[in-house]
Amino acid sequence: MRTALTRSHARAPVFGFFALIAALLLAPHPLRFDGIAEAKDGLRVSSLTYHGWAGSLVLSNGTAEVVVVPAIGRVMQFHFVGEADVFWEGRTLDGKPADPSSKEWINFGGDKTWPQPQSDWEKLGGRGWPPPSTFDSVPLQATIHAHEIEIVSPVDAVYGIRTRRRIELDPARPVLTITTTYEKVSGAPLKVGIAVITQLRHPQRAFMLLPEKSRFPDGYVQLAFGPPQDVKRDGRLLSLARGTKESCQIGSDAGTLLWMNDKYVLRIDSPRVDGGEYPDRGSSGVIYTNPDPAAYVELEMYGPLRTMKAGDRIERTSTYTLLRRTEKNPEAEARRILQTD
C-alpha cells in the first residue's frame, strides 16, 4: 500500500499562480479537429491536437465524446458534446511528453490502468511510487477498428505484460465502455490484477453502491491518509465529500461507483467477481480524494488477482454512464440512478 507521505507529496503539488491559470482553463471549450479518420453507424472518430498533444483522437456519437491521447497513454476526457469536462486534467502539463525516467509522478489526469497489488511495485521494480512507467508514463500505439479505438502499450520489462485497452462508445447514448486486457508475454509467473484509475473534477459527493452484505462492518475500510470527509452510510449507499486539506482513500467491496457535481453524474460499473482474491484488504471499489489546490477525486475499480504465466491474459470491463442531474438532493439523485431504497 502507498504510504501517506509518498502519495500526499506526489499528488498534491502546490502550483501557486499556475493553479489559478489552470482553473481558468476548465471552462467548456469546443474541440478543433484536424480531420475525420473514420465515420460509421452514427459514430465518428476524428483526429486533433488536444491541449498540445498531436495525434489525439475523439470518438463521438453526437451526444457525448471521448478524447484519447496516445502520446501520454490516457483516455483524457468524457463529456457531453460542447459541455463542461467531467474528467480532471492536470492542465499545467499541457503538451508535455510522457517521461518514463521521471522520479516524480507526472499527473496528467484522465483514465489509466495500473497493476495491482501496489505493494509489489517496489519489490518488483525498485520503487513504490510513482507507478510502473510502462503502465503510466509511456506513449501508446493507437489503432482505429471501425467504431472503436484501441491503445496498446509496449511490453513492460519488469512485469513482462502488455496492456491493451479497447474504447467503445454507444452509437446514441452517453455510455462509454473500456475493456482493459493484460497480456503476459514474458518473464516468470506473477500474481497481478487490473486496476482502472479515473480522475474526476471536484464533486459534490462520491458514492459507493455496496453489496447486500458487505465484508466490511462499516461498509468500507480506510486504506491510507486521513479519515473520509463527511462519510455517510444509508443501507447500501455510502458516500463522502472531498476534503480540501487532507487526502483520503477508502476501499469497499462495491462494483459500482458514482461521481456527482451540481450538473452531471458519472456512474462506473465493473462488477466484483464472487470468490475472487482482491488487493488492498479485499477492495474492488476504491475512492481517493485529493486536497486543494489540485481538486480532484479518483474512482478506482480493481479486478481480482491472478497468477499469470507467459501466454495468459486477464481482462476487466468498466462501463461509464454519463447523466445530467435531475434531483436537487445528491442522495436522492444517487438512489434514483442506482435504483436502491
Secondary structure by P-SEA (a helix, b strand, c coil): cccaaaaaaacccccaaaaaaaaaaccbbbbbbcccccccccbbbbbbbcccccbbbbbbcccbbbbbbccccccccccccccccccccccccccccccccccccccccccccccccccccccccccccccccccccbbbbbbbcccbbbbbbcccccccbbbbbbbbbcccccbbbbbbbbbbccccbbbbbbbbbbbbccccbbbbbccccccccccccccccccccccccccccccccccccbbbbbbccccbbbbbcccbbbbbbbbbbcccccccccccbbbbbbccccccccbbbbcbbbbcccccccbbbbbbbbbbbccccaaaaaaaaaccc
